Amino acid sequence: MQSRTGAFLAIWHDIDPAMEPEWHRWHTYEHMPERVGIPGFLAGRRYMRDDAPQQRCFTLYEGADLSVFNSPAYLERLNAPTEWTRKMAPAFRNFMRGACRRVATAGAAHGYAGSVLTIRLEPDGSLDEAAARTLVERVAGIEGVVGAHIGICDREVTRTETNERALRSATGEQSLDGVVVVEAYDPGLLDAAAGDIEALVASAGLGFRPGFRQNYTLAYLLQE
């Protein structure tokens, strides 16, 4: 992630196979440019894993700060979905979305990696930010890892009601509490280290315990 990234929007979901080819065109040519064109959005990237047991797609948008994700410019866009967006809304399945404050980060300040591991977090107390900083430093020291980040979700920002959210009402949208995002240059190294990274999260004393984890491969990246 970029050094100036203060928050990020994390999104996981599946895609209706019948709509998937057009969905990828829409997400690449319209949706991501539309989002990254909003003031305060710094970058967007889409990752895929076709053999994932659930939520084959992971998308992450970086923002200057958390307020970007309920800013007037962003809400204006969410409340005026394009015709193509309306057409693609039924393609989403098993949707999860969270606007997160980035509470800890370590590793490369500007680089982007081709592989990413996401470990969703479940509450187990109160956040210990010092423990979060120690954790990302330890994870960033693992071979192949170029960046490690922790985001804690703001429910109020995430749950802002918009017309686009209404379009996803049938997707079974789930709540997010937090996430660890680990970036690596080698998918094999990241796969091999995933269990050890999860164990580090579990023992870190964050105030959160690890939940579902999944590795993904970069499909598209767009910066402002």
N, C-alpha and C positions, 0 to 999 in steps of 0.2 A: 504494500500500500504506500501511498505517498505520505511524506512527512507531515504535510498540512491537513491530512485527513483526520477529522475529529470524531466522525461518526460514519456508520455505514448501514445500508439497508440490505438485509440478507433474505433471500427468497428461495424456497425449495418447492418442487412440484413434479408431477408426472404430466404427460401429454397424451391426448387421444391419438392413437397410431394413425387413424384415418385422416387426421388434420395436421400431422406432424410436419410434412414437407413444407406446407404453406406457413405453418407456425414459425419455423426457422427463418423463412424469408421475411415474414412480418417483424419478428424480433430483431433481426439483423438490420434491415433496411429502413424500418420506421420506428419501432418502439425504443430501441436503445439510443439512436440519435435524438429522438424526442426528449428522452429523459436527461441525457448528458447535456443537452442544450439549455436546460433549466438552470438559472443562476444558483451557484452553490454546489451543484453536482460536479464532481471532479473526474470521475471515470466510471465505466460500467464494464462488467465482464460476465460472460456466460460459460459455465462449465457443464459437461455432460458425462454420464456414465451409463451406457446402454444396458449393462447387466446388473444395475443396482436393483435390489429387491423392492425398493420404494423410492419415490422422488428422484427420478433420473436426471433432473435438471437443477442446477444451483446457480443463481445469479446474485451478484454482489455489486451494489452501487456505492461509491465513496462520496461522502459529503464533507463540506468544510466544518460543519457542526450539526448537532441534532436538529436544530430549528429548520434546516433545509428541508426536512422530510414532512413538515407541515406548514411550509412557507406559502404565502398567497400565490406565488407563481406555480408551485407544484400542485396545490389544491385546484387551481384554475384548470390545469391540464387534466387532473384526475376527474374533474367534474364535467369535462367536455371530451369524452373519448371519441376518437375518429371512427369512421365506418369500418375500417379494417380492424381496429381494436375490438369493436363490438362483434364482428364476425369471428374473431379468434377467441373470445372469452370462453365459449363452451369447450375449447380444447384443453383447458387446465383441469388437472385432477390432483387430489391429495395435497392441497396448497398450504404452505406455511410461510409466514412473512413476519419480520421483526425489524423495527428501526432501533439501532443499537448505538449507544455511546461507546467509543473505543476507550477502554479503561487501561489497557496495557498493550505495548507493542515492542518488538525487538527484531533485529535483523536488517535487511536491506531497506533503505529509506525510500527508494524510487523504483526498484525493479519489480517485475511481475513474473511469476513462475507458471510453468505449464501444468503443474499438478497441485491440487489442493485437498487437504483433509479438513472436514468440518466435524466437530464434536459438539453437539448441542448440550447445553447446560440446564440442569434442574435445580431449583432452590434447595439449600440444605443449611440455611442460616443467613447471616448478613455478609455482604461482599467485603473481603479483605483485599484492598487494592495493593498493599505491599506484597501479599502472597501472589497476587496476579502478576505483578512485575517480575517477581522471582521466577514464576512459572514460565513466562514467555522467554526469559533469558536462558533458562535450562533447555527449553524446546528448540530455540534458535541455534543452540550449540550442537544439535544432532546432525550427523552427516547427511548432506543433501538438502537440509532445510535452509531456506533463504529468508524466511519471515514467519513470525508467530504473533497473533493478535487475539485479544479478548474483547468481546463486545457484550454489554449488558443492555437488554431490551427495555425501552420505555413504552409501557403498555398504552398510555394515553396518546402518544404520538402515533403509534402503530394502528390503533383502533379508530382513528378519525374516519367518520363515515363519508364516503364519496360515491359518485355514480359508478366509478370503475369497481369499487369494492362490491357494490350491489350486483354488478354483472357476474361476480364470482360467487354469488350466494349458494350455488349448488356444488361448490368444490370441496366442501367440508373443511374450510379454512381453520387452521390450528394456531394456537398461541405459542410464541417463543419467549423464553426467559433470558437466554444468553447463549453465546457460542464461542468456541475456540476455533480460529481459522489458522491453519498451518500451510505454508506455501513451500514447495520443493521443486527442484529442477529435474528430478528423476522419479517417475511413478513407482518403479520397483523399490527404490530406497524408502519412499514414503509408505508404500504398502507394508514393507517389512518393519517399519518403525511404528506403525499405527497403534499396535497394542501397548507398546512401551509409552507412547505419548498419552494414551488414555489412562494408563496407570499413574503417570506423573500428575495428570489433572485430578485424579481421584485422591491423591495423597497431598495435594498442594495446600489444603486448608483455605480454599477460596470462599467458602460459604455456598458453593455450588458443587453438585456431583455430576459426573459425565453421564450423558444419555446416549442417544443414537449417534453413531459415527458413520461417515462415508467418504471415500476418496472420489475425486472427479478430475477430468482432463479438460483443459482450456479449449473452447470452441471459437470464441470471439472476444476481442478486447477493443474498447473505444474510450479515448480520453478527450477531455474538453479541448 
